[in-house]
Amino acid sequence: MGEEKREKDIKEEAKEIFKRFYERTRDIQKATTEAVKEIADKTLKGVGPSKETVREIAEGIQRTFRDISSKASEVVAGVLEGVEEVTRKERRDECLKIIKERRSVTFFDPRREVPDEVIKEILNTAALTPSGYNLQPWEVIVVKSKEKKKKLRKICYDQAKVEEASANIVLIANLKAAEDHVDRVLDSWVELGYITPEERDPLRDRILKGWESPERRKRKAIRDTAMFGMSIMIIARLYGLETHPMEGFDEAKLKRFLKIGKDRIVPMIIAIGYKHPEKTLLPRAYRFTFDEFGRIV
Ligand SMILES: Cc1cc2nc3c(=O)[nH]c(=O)nc-3n(C[C@H](O)[C@H](O)[C@H](O)COP(=O)(O)O)c2cc1C
């Protein structure tokens, strides 16, 4: 229903813009015709004209052109409005397409490698993900070598995609992100004028207090890191890449394998690569709709 309504709204909008544009174009056509007629009439009448007649003609022409130019700027404004509408619609459609296209791809093409530079670009863009107090509690280890992927596959309960994907991004939530990052964050806030130097230390205390309880610390770090993961999956699509998030792994073994400290949690691993060209995914499974999972109060 939502989709249908949006489609209808867009059509209505487009119709309105076109109508406005058409009306303005018609006005300018009329004004131009009138002006040309007036000029012709006055020029014909003015054979052997007196000074006054010449002035009258010149003023008439001036008036007409002023009128045309003011209409023209209206038309231009209308066109710009229309262009803006169309651009917005195109951008929205493009973004929706990217979001809707994302699937947890099971079949990667083991022959195609994603260059390190592309992975870094994706991760640097994903780092724009918001986080509580901008503490950015995420870290990653990209497992890319053949030999390491083979070992990781075992840790991931033999999920073949781990080895077939070009790389696996191990997402790590840093439980000490507040202590580790708070000063960098607050320094930049002072520098940018978000807060005054006097506000810095009291805010620092408040932030650290919010991370005091182990439970809240865990929740904050995992929440932000999971959002970072979602960004990676969406941005990967912009590069024509596919992903697969995974929670199926032995965390203790994984931590030993990659030397991840006790003050870190691994919420998921994201396999990344190109889809196998000869294999097809099953259709997307049922998704609950807003009427089932939400309410507006
Ligand atoms: C955090 C997380 C962990 C997941 N773990 C696994 C996994 O270990 N193995 C697997 O085959 N799929 C895993 N999935 C993929 C889900 O099954 C998949 O996203 C879901 O069925 C919806 O399919 P879609 O992503 O293609 O829309 C995981 C997804 C998420 C978000």
The ligand as a Tripos MOL2 file, in Angstrom:
@<TRIPOS>MOLECULE
LIG
   31    33     1     0     0
SMALL
NO_CHARGES

@<TRIPOS>ATOM
      1 C1         23.8800  -10.5480   12.5940 C.3       1 LIG1
      2 C2         23.5600  -11.5500   11.5500 C.ar      1 LIG1
      3 C3         24.1080  -12.8160   11.6150 C.ar      1 LIG1
      4 C4         23.8750  -13.7460   10.6230 C.ar      1 LIG1
      5 N1         24.5080  -14.9450   10.6730 N.ar      1 LIG1
      6 C5         24.4060  -15.8050    9.6270 C.ar      1 LIG1
      7 C6         25.2130  -16.9830    9.5770 C.ar      1 LIG1
      8 O1         26.0670  -17.2400   10.4320 O.2       1 LIG1
      9 N2         25.0600  -17.8160    8.5410 N.ar      1 LIG1
     10 C7         24.1740  -17.5670    7.5310 C.ar      1 LIG1
     11 O2         24.0680  -18.3690    6.6070 O.2       1 LIG1
     12 N3         23.4150  -16.4560    7.5420 N.ar      1 LIG1
     13 C8         23.5160  -15.5460    8.5510 C.ar      1 LIG1
     14 N4         22.7960  -14.3720    8.5440 N.ar      1 LIG1
     15 C9         21.9970  -14.0240    7.3660 C.3       1 LIG1
     16 C10        20.4970  -14.0590    7.6270 C.3       1 LIG1
     17 O3         20.0350  -15.3580    7.6650 O.3       1 LIG1
     18 C11        19.8330  -13.2300    6.5220 C.3       1 LIG1
     19 O4         20.2410  -11.9020    6.6350 O.3       1 LIG1
     20 C12        18.3160  -13.2980    6.5860 C.3       1 LIG1
     21 O5         17.8880  -14.5960    6.3350 O.3       1 LIG1
     22 C13        17.6640  -12.3550    5.5870 C.3       1 LIG1
     23 O6         18.1080  -12.5700    4.2850 O.3       1 LIG1
     24 P1         18.6220  -11.3890    3.3620 P.3       1 LIG1
     25 O7         19.7960  -10.7620    4.0920 O.co2     1 LIG1
     26 O8         19.0480  -12.0200    2.0690 O.co2     1 LIG1
     27 O9         17.5170  -10.4060    3.1770 O.co2     1 LIG1
     28 C14        23.0010  -13.4300    9.5540 C.ar      1 LIG1
     29 C15        22.4200  -12.1490    9.5090 C.ar      1 LIG1
     30 C16        22.6990  -11.2350   10.4750 C.ar      1 LIG1
     31 C17        22.0890   -9.8590   10.3690 C.3       1 LIG1
@<TRIPOS>BOND
     1     1     2 1
     2     2     3 ar
     3     2    30 ar
     4     3     4 ar
     5     4     5 ar
     6     4    28 ar
     7     5     6 ar
     8     6     7 ar
     9     6    13 1
    10     7     8 2
    11     7     9 ar
    12     9    10 ar
    13    10    11 2
    14    10    12 ar
    15    12    13 ar
    16    13    14 ar
    17    14    15 1
    18    14    28 ar
    19    15    16 1
    20    16    17 1
    21    16    18 1
    22    18    19 1
    23    18    20 1
    24    20    21 1
    25    20    22 1
    26    22    23 1
    27    23    24 1
    28    24    25 2
    29    24    26 1
    30    24    27 1
    31    28    29 ar
    32    29    30 ar
    33    30    31 1
@<TRIPOS>SUBSTRUCTURE
     1 LIG1         1 GROUP 0 **** ****
